[in-house]
Amino acid sequence: MQIKPLQQDKEIEKAILMLVLCVRQKCRNAKPLILHSLRVGFKLLEIGQPKEVVIAGVLHDLIEDTDCKISKIKKEFGLKVANLVLALTREHVEGYEDYIKQRKIFIIKIKKAGKRAMIIKIVDANDNLLYVPLIKNNKILKEVLWKHRLVMKEFKADIGDLDIFKEYCQKYKMIVKETIFKIKK
């Protein structure tokens, strides 16, 4: 990993501290949110994304999964980071039909926020693929795989040429091959 300027490192570290504090206070997500968020942020750093994108990657699940408010992120990291985090925050909707409609609205919101938001989402989705083989419920598994196909379909025209997008698609195919027998049962 390349050493970044001291100020950038301090701001990224500040985002990590905020992540840890917010998750320790309250977390509504069963997955290891701190590790997931760190993997997303460090992958964005590794692929050369700007500081604001890396910080937004670290913080991308805070509004959704903790009691952190967007105003706090805006105050600490500025409007660019806050807007990216907001673009990556989905509203919770009950019911399967509402889920499909809401998911499509969410993806459109990310696309409208621009290429950087889509890159964060792809890195996030790529990391989330790690958890797919752990899903035991076939209905949930089908929904999760559909959600990933939707992301690939909707983002392909905008960022399909990026290595990170291609990596995500390859990993998705591999995961599907490993889990497809679960769906057929």
VOPAGU-2260 file (C-alpha; in pm, 1 decimal, decimal comma):
REM VOPAGU-2260
SITE   aa  ch    i         X         Y         Z
SITE  MET   A    0       0,0       0,0       0,0
SITE  GLN   A    1     129,4     342,4     -91,2
SITE  ILE   A    2     187,3     598,4     185,9
SITE  LYS   A    3     -49,2     893,3     145,1
SITE  PRO   A    4       4,3    1249,6     265,3
SITE  LEU   A    5     -21,1    1281,4     644,0
SITE  GLN   A    6    -335,1    1500,1     637,5
SITE  GLN   A    7    -520,5    1251,0     418,9
SITE  ASP   A    8    -422,9     965,2     649,8
SITE  LYS   A    9    -543,6    1163,5     952,5
SITE  GLU   A   10    -882,2    1230,2     790,3
SITE  ILE   A   11    -924,7     865,3     693,7
SITE  GLU   A   12    -830,4     763,9    1047,3
SITE  LYS   A   13   -1085,4    1014,0    1182,0
SITE  ALA   A   14   -1351,3     844,6     966,5
SITE  ILE   A   15   -1248,1     503,5    1100,8
SITE  LEU   A   16   -1279,5     630,0    1457,2
SITE  MET   A   17   -1627,3     768,3    1382,4
SITE  LEU   A   18   -1725,0     433,6    1229,6
SITE  VAL   A   19   -1608,3     237,4    1533,1
SITE  LEU   A   20   -1774,2     472,4    1782,7
SITE  CYS   A   21   -2107,8     473,7    1599,5
SITE  VAL   A   22   -2112,8      95,9    1555,1
SITE  ARG   A   23   -2021,1      37,1    1919,9
SITE  GLN   A   24   -2306,3     265,2    2031,6
SITE  LYS   A   25   -2569,2      92,0    1817,4
SITE  CYS   A   26   -2560,7    -130,4    1511,4
SITE  ARG   A   27   -2862,7    -269,1    1326,5
SITE  ASN   A   28   -2661,9    -492,6    1092,1
SITE  ALA   A   29   -2576,3    -855,4    1166,9
SITE  LYS   A   30   -2262,9    -861,2     952,4
SITE  PRO   A   31   -1930,0    -742,4    1098,5
SITE  LEU   A   32   -1990,9    -382,6     990,6
SITE  ILE   A   33   -1656,9    -240,8    1101,0
SITE  LEU   A   34   -1453,6    -496,9     906,5
SITE  HIS   A   35   -1680,7    -465,4     603,6
SITE  SER   A   36   -1654,9     -85,5     602,8
SITE  LEU   A   37   -1276,6     -96,4     645,3
SITE  ARG   A   38   -1241,1    -341,1     355,7
SITE  VAL   A   39   -1451,8    -108,9     137,5
SITE  GLY   A   40   -1250,7     198,5     234,6
SITE  PHE   A   41    -912,1      30,3     193,4
SITE  LYS   A   42   -1010,7    -115,8    -145,9
SITE  LEU   A   43   -1108,0     234,7    -261,4
SITE  LEU   A   44    -771,0     361,6    -137,4
SITE  GLU   A   45    -593,4      74,1    -313,5
SITE  ILE   A   46    -756,7     153,4    -648,5
SITE  GLY   A   47    -654,7     518,9    -622,0
SITE  GLN   A   48    -983,2     688,2    -537,0
SITE  PRO   A   49    -966,8    1039,7    -387,7
SITE  LYS   A   50    -979,1    1097,4     -12,3
SITE  GLU   A   51   -1349,3    1194,8     -10,8
SITE  VAL   A   52   -1443,1     868,4    -183,1
SITE  VAL   A   53   -1232,4     661,0      58,2
SITE  ILE   A   54   -1390,0     835,6     358,8
SITE  ALA   A   55   -1741,1     793,4     215,8
SITE  GLY   A   56   -1659,1     424,7     162,3
SITE  VAL   A   57   -1562,8     386,8     526,9
SITE  LEU   A   58   -1881,7     565,2     637,5
SITE  HIS   A   59   -2122,0     435,4     370,3
SITE  ASP   A   60   -2338,6     222,8     606,4
SITE  LEU   A   61   -2348,4     451,9     909,1
SITE  ILE   A   62   -2677,4     631,5     839,4
SITE  GLU   A   63   -2850,9     305,3     748,7
SITE  ASP   A   64   -2716,7      85,1    1027,3
SITE  THR   A   65   -2640,7     313,1    1324,4
SITE  ASP   A   66   -2786,8     623,5    1487,5
SITE  CYS   A   67   -2533,7     850,7    1314,1
SITE  LYS   A   68   -2692,2    1151,2    1143,2
SITE  ILE   A   69   -2587,8    1290,1     805,1
SITE  SER   A   70   -2539,8    1631,0     969,2
SITE  LYS   A   71   -2257,5    1485,4    1180,0
SITE  ILE   A   72   -2083,4    1343,6     872,5
SITE  LYS   A   73   -2126,2    1675,8     690,7
SITE  LYS   A   74   -1984,0    1869,1     987,1
SITE  GLU   A   75   -1682,1    1639,5    1025,9
SITE  PHE   A   76   -1599,8    1564,8     659,6
SITE  GLY   A   77   -1777,7    1817,5     440,1
SITE  LEU   A   78   -2052,5    1824,3     181,2
SITE  LYS   A   79   -1883,4    1596,5     -77,4
SITE  VAL   A   80   -1848,9    1308,4     168,3
SITE  ALA   A   81   -2197,4    1367,4     312,9
SITE  ASN   A   82   -2355,7    1367,0     -34,4
SITE  LEU   A   83   -2181,9    1040,8    -126,4
SITE  VAL   A   84   -2290,7     875,0     199,6
SITE  LEU   A   85   -2645,2    1000,7     149,8
SITE  ALA   A   86   -2651,2     863,3    -205,6
SITE  LEU   A   87   -2546,2     523,9     -68,2
SITE  THR   A   88   -2811,4     522,7     205,1
SITE  ARG   A   89   -3132,8     337,9     129,2
SITE  GLU   A   90   -3463,0     369,2     305,8
SITE  HIS   A   91   -3608,6      60,3     472,0
SITE  VAL   A   92   -3933,2     -61,6     313,8
SITE  GLU   A   93   -4141,9    -358,8     428,9
SITE  GLY   A   94   -4272,5    -618,5     186,2
SITE  TYR   A   95   -4118,5    -794,6    -112,8
SITE  GLU   A   96   -4293,3    -586,7    -383,3
SITE  ASP   A   97   -4193,2    -265,9    -211,0
SITE  TYR   A   98   -3842,5    -410,4    -178,6
SITE  ILE   A   99   -3804,2    -446,8    -556,1
SITE  LYS   A  100   -3939,7    -100,2    -630,1
SITE  GLN   A  101   -3733,2      57,7    -352,1
SITE  ARG   A  102   -3416,8    -119,7    -467,3
SITE  LYS   A  103   -3459,2      16,2    -820,2
SITE  ILE   A  104   -3514,7     368,1    -683,1
SITE  PHE   A  105   -3201,8     327,6    -468,8
SITE  ILE   A  106   -2988,4     225,0    -767,1
SITE  ILE   A  107   -3118,4     521,6    -970,0
SITE  LYS   A  108   -3028,7     751,8    -677,7
SITE  ILE   A  109   -2672,6     617,6    -678,8
SITE  LYS   A  110   -2643,5     661,8   -1055,6
SITE  LYS   A  111   -2763,8    1022,5   -1029,6
SITE  ALA   A  112   -2495,4    1087,5    -766,5
SITE  GLY   A  113   -2231,9     998,8   -1025,7
SITE  LYS   A  114   -1944,5     769,8   -1105,4
SITE  ARG   A  115   -1778,9     796,2    -763,3
SITE  ALA   A  116   -2095,8     682,6    -585,7
SITE  MET   A  117   -2126,5     391,4    -829,3
SITE  ILE   A  118   -1765,5     291,9    -763,9
SITE  ILE   A  119   -1824,9     289,4    -388,4
SITE  LYS   A  120   -2138,2      78,4    -439,4
SITE  ILE   A  121   -1952,4    -170,9    -659,1
SITE  VAL   A  122   -1675,5    -207,8    -400,9
SITE  ASP   A  123   -1942,9    -245,8    -130,5
SITE  ALA   A  124   -2137,6    -503,0    -332,8
SITE  ASN   A  125   -1818,0    -691,8    -415,4
SITE  ASP   A  126   -1735,9    -719,2     -45,8
SITE  ASN   A  127   -2095,5    -820,2      35,3
SITE  LEU   A  128   -2055,6   -1119,0    -197,4
SITE  LEU   A  129   -1845,3   -1274,6      79,1
SITE  TYR   A  130   -2164,8   -1327,8     279,0
SITE  VAL   A  131   -2377,6   -1485,5       3,3
SITE  PRO   A  132   -2263,0   -1845,4      68,4
SITE  LEU   A  133   -2374,7   -1804,4     432,4
SITE  ILE   A  134   -2739,4   -1741,8     336,5
SITE  LYS   A  135   -2949,4   -2046,2     428,7
SITE  ASN   A  136   -3293,9   -1923,6     321,6
SITE  ASN   A  137   -3357,1   -1978,5     -52,4
SITE  LYS   A  138   -3600,0   -1686,6     -84,2
SITE  ILE   A  139   -3346,2   -1448,0      68,7
SITE  LEU   A  140   -3070,1   -1597,5    -145,2
SITE  LYS   A  141   -3272,8   -1537,5    -463,4
SITE  GLU   A  142   -3342,5   -1176,9    -356,0
SITE  VAL   A  143   -2976,2   -1110,5    -282,2
SITE  LEU   A  144   -2862,6   -1254,1    -616,7
SITE  TRP   A  145   -3129,3   -1047,0    -796,6
SITE  LYS   A  146   -3003,3    -736,2    -615,2
SITE  HIS   A  147   -2649,2    -801,9    -740,2
SITE  ARG   A  148   -2767,8    -860,9   -1098,6
SITE  LEU   A  149   -2957,2    -530,0   -1083,3
SITE  VAL   A  150   -2640,7    -343,5    -978,6
SITE  MET   A  151   -2441,8    -502,1   -1261,6
SITE  LYS   A  152   -2710,9    -428,1   -1520,0
SITE  GLU   A  153   -2765,6     -67,4   -1413,8
SITE  PHE   A  154   -2399,4      31,3   -1370,0
SITE  LYS   A  155   -2250,4    -147,6   -1672,1
SITE  ALA   A  156   -2294,3     141,3   -1917,1
SITE  ASP   A  157   -2134,4     390,2   -1677,3
SITE  ILE   A  158   -1849,3     196,8   -1515,4
SITE  GLY   A  159   -1843,3    -140,3   -1693,5
SITE  ASP   A  160   -1498,3     -68,3   -1834,7
SITE  LEU   A  161   -1337,8     -35,3   -1489,5
SITE  ASP   A  162   -1134,3    -325,3   -1352,2
SITE  ILE   A  163   -1321,4    -309,8   -1022,8
SITE  PHE   A  164   -1652,9    -364,0   -1205,0
SITE  LYS   A  165   -1509,8    -656,9   -1401,5
SITE  GLU   A  166   -1371,5    -807,0   -1079,5
SITE  TYR   A  167   -1715,3    -778,9    -920,7
SITE  CYS   A  168   -1885,3    -953,4   -1214,6
SITE  GLN   A  169   -1631,5   -1238,1   -1206,4
SITE  LYS   A  170   -1672,2   -1284,1    -832,0
SITE  TYR   A  171   -2051,6   -1283,7    -870,8
SITE  LYS   A  172   -2032,0   -1562,3   -1132,6
SITE  MET   A  173   -1807,1   -1767,2    -906,4
SITE  ILE   A  174   -2039,0   -1721,7    -607,4
SITE  VAL   A  175   -2343,5   -1819,7    -815,9
SITE  LYS   A  176   -2172,4   -2141,5    -927,8
SITE  GLU   A  177   -2095,0   -2223,9    -565,1
SITE  THR   A  178   -2445,6   -2153,0    -437,7
SITE  ILE   A  179   -2673,9   -2246,7    -731,0
SITE  PHE   A  180   -2742,8   -2593,3    -592,3
SITE  LYS   A  181   -2902,3   -2429,0    -286,7
SITE  ILE   A  182   -3159,3   -2252,4    -503,7
SITE  LYS   A  183   -3260,2   -2570,7    -692,2
SITE  LYS   A  184   -3334,1   -2764,9    -372,1
